[in-house]
Each structure stands twice: as structure tokens, then as C-alpha cells.
Amino acid sequence: MSQAEISRMKPPLVPLATLIGRELRGGKVEKPIVKYGQAALAKKGEDYFLAKPDCERIAGDPSTSFSVFAILDGHNGISAAIFAKENLLTNVLSAIPQGVSRDDWLQALPRALVAGFVKTDIEFQQRGETSGTTVTFVVIDGWTITVASVGDSRCILDTQGGVVSLLTVDHRLEENAEERERVTASGGEVGRLNVFGGNEVGPLRCWPGGLCLSRSIGDTDVGEFIVPIPHVKQVKLSNAGGRLIIASDGIWDALSSDVAAKSCRGLPAELAAKLVVKEALRSRGLKDDTTCLVVDIIPSDIPVIPPIPKKKQTFLSSFLSGKKSRSANKATSKLSAVGAVEELFEEGSAMLAERKKSPKRMKQKASKNEVTRATFRFQVHKESS
């Protein structure tokens, strides 16, 4: 089936104001409870996480509360990960007009996330350091989840229907053909390491610099083709709630999205995070920093996320499930059945100009054009002058 046919089959995106209006008319205005757990095992000590479940859009007003969670996987040092952890949230919030309604705040959030990522990248470059970091940054306001990401950390959503949805896009050159095309079309080179005798080894990398990722914060020394512009996705849960698993690639190199979700269903968030890390360690050993956040979004009248009933497996279904495991991550990119999750916004372009002029809540294909870090500086400073 062609991509165009798949796109036509998808239900149309629903304006956020319409969804909030439905809540008000139906009397479903009570916010869910957010509970989280965290677990990690260190190999290099370059993973960091952020958990702020008690943020407020209006200081001192608990009715405006929202939560922020993030995984930051540093490379070539820890300074970029630490800097992003300490500054990214402030930079995102500063890009949202003060005093706006919740609806307007949520509609402004995707573009504010882009601005915050770019500003954080620029500010870090000004320090003259060369490390870099992936970032998967999650904002939860009521039943609305907004995720912005660069790199190969990942966020998945497990809903009560047992359907696992991928809310991020991996920016590994090895796995992302569109990012490879973007880099090469802009004059960069994509290839593996050459060793003595002309043999190529290891994953695909961007040259100059040799980074395996096409997007990150930091990495001042690896060339203009590595950009900090995040993929952003915003969805709205039903009032049945759901579970997020946010983790660094130490988890995802060992476990598929489906396996990670199934391994901890029905457990409290804190225990679930530990179990996911334990399962990754059992599967692959400790080959990289391994960090996991589990966040439960729970209706206020339900104390815990209930387990998903296990289906009985026949010999045939067991055989087929084994055959499916390699493609599980691709399959999980589809959102849950209608009624469980409604998609509000998705944008993945690497072109800053396109992201700035796209206030409509619609899906767009990732751009293959290039924008250099010098362009980031010009456009961001132009806005602030």
C-alpha cells in the first residue's frame, strides 16, 4: 500500500479547541493523576533525566498544573546533556506568550518547543564546548501529551487497549532514510568508518564529524548538517489514560517498543521502570548507559493502571509473534484505535523557516532541505531584536 493511500485512510486531525469543547460539554474537566518512576544503570555516565511533575502555567494556581519529563543521552562528554537539562524548559516556556488560555498555550507549545531547542543549542555553542546530547522532552497537560525529540532516545505510549504507539522519530542515519537524503542533498557525506584494507565497519555516520545521529543539541564540531530542530508530536488521550515509557537507546537497542511495554504492564510506575531496565540488561547486557522513565496518566477515580489481560497463545500465534518481532517498532508508529488516542499535531521538518510559518495543526512530511546553524542564529536573534 502506498504512503498516499495510508495517509487517506488516517482519520483527520481534530482541532484542540474542539476536543476541549467536547470535554466542557460532557463535564469531563477533571485532570488525571500523573505518577512516574525512574531507573538507570550507568556504563559511561552520560545519561541524564528530568522529572518535574508539579509545573504551573500560572504561578500559585494549581489548576494550571502540567508535568515535564525528559531523557538526555550525552555523547563526547556530559556538558551538553547537563546544560539542556538545566535550560531547555526555561527556553521553551519563554517562547509562549504570557497570560494566554490553556487552549492557546497548548496550541503554542509545539512551536515553542522548536524555539526552545534551537535557543538551547545556540546558548550551548556559545560556551565553546563540543559535546552533544539527544533529547526526548515530554509535556503533559491534562490528557494532552506533547513530545519533542532529537536523536535516538524514544517515547512510546501504551494505552488501555494494549496498543503501543511511537511518539518520536529516531534520527539515526542507519535507520532514517529521509535524514540520510537530507544530509547528502545538503552536501554532507554519509558512510561507515574505513579501516585498514578499505573495509567499512560500524553504523552509518555523517561526515565531517562521524556522528551517527542527524539531529542533536550541541556537537559544535561535527558540521552544519547536524541540526537541533526537533520532531514534535501532540496527542490527546481518552479519559481511560495511558502509560509513557521514555528511555535512552540503551533500552531500545535491547528491547522493541512492544516488548518494553508488555514487560511492565499492570505494575506501578516505579517498579515498571526498574523492570524495563532489568529486562534490557538481561537481553543485551550493559553495553551502554540505560535510563528509563515510566509515566502513568491515570484517571483520578482509578488508583493504578490496570493490567492488560493476556491472550491465550496457540502454537501458530507464538510462531507468528516471533516472526513479527523484527518489524515491531515500525508497526508501533501507528496510533491507537479511534477513541483511545486522537492525534492533534505532528511536524518533523528540519527546515527552521517551515516550522516558523506553520501555525496550522496539520501533518507535514519531513523536509529534505538544509538549514545551517548560522541560519539558526540569524533567525532567532532577528526575532528577539
N, C-alpha and C positions, 0 to 999 in steps of 0.2 A: 504494500500500500504506500502510495507516495506521501511526502510530507504535506502537500496541499490537501490531500484527502483526509489526512489525520487532523489537520487544522480545522477543516469544515465540520468534522464530527464533534469537535470540542464545543461545550456549551459556551455562550457568550459571557464575557466578563460582566460582573454585576457592580454597578457604581456603589461605593461605600456608603454614600448618603442613603441609598435605597435600603441597604441592609440595616443600617442604624434605625431608619424609619420603621422597618418591619419589627425590630426589637421593641421600639417605643409603643407601637400599636398593639403588640402582643403582650406587653407588660414584662418582657424578659430583659430587664435592665441591670440585674444583679451581676456583679463581676465574679468570675471564677476565682478559686483559690489557686495560687501558684506555689508549688513545692519543688525543691531541687536537691540533688545530691551530686557530689563530685568525687572522682577517684583518679589517681595517676600513678604511674611508675616512670622513673627517670632513667634515661640512658646517657643523654648528653646534657640534660638540664636546660633545654631551650624552649620548652613548652610553658605557657602561662595561661591563666584563665581569669575571667572577670564575672562576678556574680553580684548584681545589685537588684534585689527583688523589691526594694522599697523607694524607688524614684517617684517624684511628683512633678507633673507639668506645672502646677501652681503650688509654690512652697507653702506648707502648712495646711493644704487641703487634701485629705486622704482620698476623697472621691476622684481625684485626678491622678491616682497612682498608676504606675506602669513598672515593668521589670526589664532589666537588661542582662544578657548573658553573652559571653564571648569566649572563643578559643583562639589563642595566638600561638603559632608554631614558628619560632625563630630559626634562622639559619645564618651561618657565618658570624655567630655571636648572639647575645641576648638583648642588646641595646634597643633594637627596633621593636621587639616584642614588648619590652617594658615601656618604651615611650608611647606606643599605640595603646597599651592598656591604661596608661595614666591620662592620655589626652584625647582619645578618639571620641568618647561620649560627649565631652565638653564641646568639641568642634562640631559634632552633629547637632546638638541642641542649639548652638549659637546660630545655626543656619535656618532655624524655624522661627517665624515671626512670633513675638510675644503677645499673649492675650487672645489668641485665636481659640475657636471652639475645638472640641475633641475631633469632630469630623474633619475640620480644616487641618488640624495638627497631624492627623493620620494621613491625609492626602499629601501634605507637605513632606512627610517623613522620607519617602523614597529618594527624592531629590536632595534632601538634607543629608542623607547617608552618603550619597556621591560626593557632595561638597565636603563633608567631614573627612572622608577617606583621603581625598585629594589634599586638603589642608594639612592633615596629619603627615602625609608623605612629604610635603614641601617643608614643613617645620622640622621634620627629622633630617632631611637633606642638609638644611642649614647648619646642622651640628657637625657636619663633616665626617660622619661615621658611615661605615659601608655595610653593616649587617642588614638583614631583611626579615620580613615575617609574613606568614599567611594570617588572615583574619576572617573568622566567621562570627558575625555580630548580629545578635537576635534581640529584637524589641517586642515585648508582649504587652498589649494594652487591651484588657478585657479578653474578648475572643479573637482579636486580630493579632496576627503574627507577621512581623516584617523581618526579613533576613537579608543581610548584605554580606558578600564574601569575595575575597580574592585568595587565590592559591588552592590548596587541596585539602584543607580541613573541610568538614562536611556537617550539615544539619539535616536530619531526617525527621519526619513526622509519622507517628504511629497512632492511628485513630481507633475508635472503639469497634469499627467494622473489621479490624485486623488488616487493613490496607496500609502499606508503608509507602510514603511519598518522599521524594528527594526535593529539598527546598534550596539546594545550592547547585552550582555547576563547577566541576573540577577544572582547574586551569593548568593541569599537567599537559605538557606538549605531547607526551607519549599517547595520551588518550583523547585529546581535544583537537580534532581536525580543523575546526574553524579558527582556533587560535594559532595553529601552525600556519594556516593560509594567511592570517592577518600579519604575522611576523615576517614571513617571506615576501609578501606583497609590499611590505614597507622597507625592504632592503636588508632585513636581518637574515641570518642563516640558522637553519635547524639541522642538527646532526648529532651523532654519538661521538664519544671520545675515541680518538685514534691511538692505538698502541703500536709498539714496535712490530713491523711487518705489515702495517696497513690494516690490521683487523680493527673493527669497530666494537666497542663494548659499552654496556650500561644503557640507561634511558636516553631518549631524545633530549637535547639541550638547545638553548638559544645562545648563539654566538654573535658578538663577543660576550664573555662573562661566564658561559657554561651553566646557566641556571636551568633547572628542569621545569620551572614554572613560567607562565607568561604574564602573570599578574601578582603583585605583592605590594606591600608598603616597605619603603627603604630601598636597598640594593642600588645605591647610587652609582656603583662602579660597574654595573653589568650592561649598560647601554640603554638607549631610549625606547627600546621595544618592550621592555617590561613596565607595565602601567599599573597604577593603583586604583583604577576605576572598577568598582565592584559590580558583580551581578546582583540584582535586587529582586526579591520576590515577596509579595504580600498576599496572605490568605486569611480567610475568616473561618474559624471552626464553628460547628454546630454546638449547641449547649450540652452535648454529650462529652465534650472535652477531648483531650488527646495527650500524647507524650512526645516530647522532643528529645532526641539524642544528638548532642553536639560534641564532636570529637576531632582530635588531630589524626593525621594519616597513620599514626602508629596503630590505631584501631582499624581503620578502613583498609590498610594493606593486609590485615589478617582476617577481617570479617566482612561479609557482604552486608548491605543495609538490612535485608530481611533477617539474616542470622542474628545480627546485633539486636534488632527489635524483639525477635522471638525469645532470645536468651534471657530476657529480664521482665517479660510481661507478668503483671499481677503482683510485682514486688514494689515496695516503697522506693522512692527515687534514690535515696542514699545507698540502699543495698543494691539497687539496679545498676548504678554507676560502677560499683565495685565488681559486680558480676560481669559486666561487659568487658572491663579491663582484664579480669581473670580469664575470660573466655578468649580474648585476643592473645594473652600470654600463653595459654595452653595451645592455641592453634599455631602460633608462629615463633614463640619465644620473644625475649626482649631484645629486638633489633633496633628500636627507635624509641624516643620519648612517646609515652602512651597516656593521653589525657582525655577524660570523658566527663561531660556534664549531662545529667538526665533531668529534664524539667517536665513536671506534670502540671497540666492545666485542667483543673478539676472543678466540676460544678459544686457550688457551695453546700448543696444538700447531700453530697456523696463524699465520704471521708477519704477514700482511696480509689485509684484507678482499678477497676475490676479486671480479672484475668480474662483473656480471650479463650473460649472453650476450644480445646484441641479436637481436630477432626481425626477420625479413625483412618489409618493409612492401610491401604491394600498393598500388595506386592507391586502392582503396576504403578500406583501413585508414588510409592517410595522410589521406584526406578526413575519415574519422570521428574520428581523433585530433584534428584541428583543431577539429571541432565540439565535442569534449568539453572543450577547454581551459578554457572559462569555468566549468565545474562541477567542475573537478578538485579544488579544495580541499574541497568538500563530500564528494566521493567518498572522499577520503583519510581522513576521520574514522573509517572502519571499520578495525578491527584486522585483522592478517594472518590467513591461513588457520590452522585448528586445527593445533597442533604447532609453529608458529613463535612465536607470542606468546600468553600467557594473561593475561587481564585479572583483576586482583586487587581493585581498588578504584577507584571514581570518585564524586566528590561535587562539586557546583557551587553549592550553595545560598548565597545572600548573607545568610542569617539566622544570626547567630552562635549563637543558642540551639540551633538544629537541628544545627549542626556539633559542639557540645559534647556532645550527648547521643546521638551516633551512633557507638558503638564497633563496631557490626557492619560487616563488609566487604561492603557492598552498594551498588548504584547507586541514586541518588535524583535526581528531577528538580529543577532549579533552582527555588528559592522565589521568589515574586513579592512577598514581604513585605519590609519595610524595617527596617533596624536602624541607628540613628544612631551617630555617633562618640562621643556621650556615653554610649550604652549600652556601647560597647566599653570605655570607661574604667571604668565601674561593674563590669562582669563580670570584667575582667582583674584589677582591684585587689581585688575580692572574693576571687578565687582565691588571690591572693598574701598576703592578710591572715591 
